[in-house]
Amino acid sequence: MVTRVAVVSVIDAVTDDLRTRVLSGELEPEAALAEVDVADTYEVARPTAKAAIENLVRERLLVRSAHKTARVVRLSPDDARDIYRTRAIIEAEALRALAHTRRVPDDARAANAEIAALDDASPRDVVDPDMRFHRSLIDALGSERTSRVYASLASEVVFCMSQVQGASLLPTALIADEHERLLALIEAGDGDAAAALLREHLARARERLVERLGGEPGPEARS
């Protein structure tokens, strides 16, 4: 049996590693990423380092103005609210569509089972299966365009998740329980209830992150 492995370009490899370092918190908000330093760290050419940095600028994990060194983005409370609001708009409609056909994606069940098994693990370990859970609901629609729109938010969504879980703002058991309830509502065909629960699920995380970022949290933070 032949095992196939994906071929990753040097630019993609550097981009992936830098992304991981940003999302894990190893590179803190406002940390500078000069092209020459990235090139030296990864032993690559300057154009390669520049391309990797530009990839993360497009993902909005780095910010750079003209002729300035790129820096890790520092989210504001308004940024967090806008990211979560955009998520809620897309995901709520996806849940209604799935509930209409009572279709529960196997990938969502698998991702949530993984989360439930992480109850005693580091909260950061929840981020990857949590994102897979939500993304599988979008992908289950079978719409390339909807999946592409959601994918354009992915890095910012994971950035928010990483900060929420890195600060232990949400118990793992609560996340798994609400995910399970979402799947049950989809299976029952109750799209409106699923959308309402999703908005509550996201709003709690959103407002706790807003507070963490120095903003005034809404009442959802204590729900």
Secondary structure, 3 states (H helix, E strand, C coil): CCCCCCCCCHHHHHHHHHHHHHHHCCCCCCCEECHHHHHHHHCCCHHHHHHHHHHHHHCCCEECCCCCCEEECCCCHHHHHHHHHHHHHHHHHHHHHHHHHCCCCHHHHHHHHHHHCCCCCCHHHHHHHHHHHHHHHHHCCCCHHHHHHHHCCHHHHHHHHHHHHHCCCCCHHHHHHHHHHHHHHHHHCCHHHHHHHHHHHHHHHHHHHHHHCCCCCCHHHHC
